[in-house]
Amino acid sequence: MSLLVVGSVAFDSVKTPYGKVDRVLAGAATYFSLAASFFTDVRVVAVVGEDFTGKEEKVFLDRGIDISGIAREKGKSFFWAGEYGENVNEAKTLDTQLGVFADFNPQIPEKLKTTEYIFLANIDPTLQVNVRKQINGAKFVGGDTMNYWINGSRQQLGEMMRVVDALLINDTEAKMLAQEFSLVRAAQKILTMGPKALVIKHGEYGATVFFQDGAFGMGRHPFRAPTLPIEKVTDPTGAGDCFAGGFMGYIASQGQLTREVFKRAMFYGGVMGSFAVEDFGTARLQKLTRPEIEDRYKIFCELTHIE
Amino acid sequence: MSLLVVGSVAFDSVKTPYGKVDRVLAGAATYFSLAASFFTDVRVVAVVGEDFTGKEEKVFLDRGIDISGIAREKGKSFFWAGEYGENVNEAKTLDTQLGVFADFNPQIPEKLKTTEYIFLANIDPTLQVNVRKQINGAKFVGGDTMNYWINGSRQQLGEMMRVVDALLINDTEAKMLAQEFSLVRAAQKILTMGPKALVIKHGEYGATVFFQDGAFGMGRHPFRAPTLPIEKVTDPTGAGDCFAGGFMGYIASQGQLTREVFKRAMFYGGVMGSFAVEDFGTARLQKLTRPEIEDRYKIFCELTHIE
């Protein structure tokens, strides 16, 4: 089944203890779609400026991604410059230039409106809701958000949470959104706000999914997927988006949503995140193969498997 | 097989958002031995003061724990008073009184010197090394330490690490000990310091064990055990010691140390830690039964199990 992502296609300049890159292809929708493309057909809805050239197009097209929903505008694409220190969990933003993204008002092309799986990457929740309304027949919708919207657009975010099936956020965002220190209580509170499933990402410790009672015919027990302990995080940018891409991509590829599918999707999410950080920008994802993904999936399963 | 622990038997006054208790039985060796007693025969070597009465003795004896190695001295037992806020990962120490523990110089009684499994709970590393030397025939020795010794007694700690088979510490301690931000690099560095296995506890995210190449005939791959997401942490004190008790107790109960035994020991460690935090002090451990442990063990296995 096909999967559509709405979000940012951008350029990043990133410095980490392992080196630096200047204006490389990035953005949540880019990372997401590349990761998801190993599992299913992917369509991207985004806006870019004149700096988005054939070179960048090729990265998507080489992975068979449909970019007919990427609008081209006069001006520059979204740009972010940041730096990570030894602690890869903390990015220092050096520069942000919205460019053509400032007026982003995503319109879903007619031929993409039948897409069954949707991911609303981290953009203004008002826009996320607008997109959701344009695709009535969607079977399963995932969404992301960030501190900026949690603090500043709580009402709009509340509406967004009522139109997604699964919300994917990290520990800090979950605690902030629920205003709770306990992760479990935070999860319970967020599930009352709308989403049937809440995936909380724990960075290098993996991720946990919590379910509304009876959602997707699943038991109430949460499920945890580990991540591989990684020695060298070359560039952590996009790891969360790649988690979402692996997660949603695997779900879309399976057609039916059982507890087992959900569990495996959590593992594939972790696998894709673990590849993303091995090189700068999208470099590792561009070289990646499905057999490599399956090999690492097996290692992830073995990592916590007990007889 | 029998298991001997050397460490503190103490009294704690603890305040958390869920209530408070005054001068209840506590200390690393207490938590450890109660947790381990569900798996194997346990002996405690410690020192207590005159405030340690028949009431406290009974807690150990009810669990069949051998307390012939607990020395009685004139004065008061080790006392700690602390408070936890909503963030259970941070304890605020209000008072510490070493009492008779200040002159603790553990002597292993002759009849306990044949013990095959040893745990050196968190005390001065010089004392840990002295204990290790008194028990030559030990098959497997585990050890714990803390920031205080990592910062102040690095040389003695270095010696301690060369006489233990497994070191059990948390993320912060591992990073501090190795002076590394990356957990994997920290683990690799610590393994060169002596221990054949390094168990790093991640609090609510579980624990990971790293092995020296070829140690215990095990593969190089690390292993991760989850913990149950817990809604209400009534009192986090002793969770790490109960993890160690479950871990060492299960290993001692199996006699041989295969990779599967090590993996199950990691799960049982998490299980015992998860029970410890459900009530103040040792209250939950005193009421606990083996069937409850097995039930939760199954939930832990299911939590990350994938077909």
Interface residues (C-beta under 8 A of the other chain):
Chain A: G85 E86 N87 V88 F181 S182 L183 V184 R185 A187 Q188 H202 E204 Y205 G206 T208 F210 H221 P222 F223 R224 A225 P226 P229 I230 E231 K232 V233 E260 K263 R264 F267 I299 C301 E302 L303 T304 H305 I306 E307
Chain B: E86 N87 V88 F181 S182 L183 V184 R185 A187 Q188 H202 E204 Y205 G206 T208 F210 H221 P222 F223 R224 A225 P226 P229 I230 E231 K232 V233 E260 K263 R264 F267 I299 C301 E302 L303 T304 H305 I306 E307
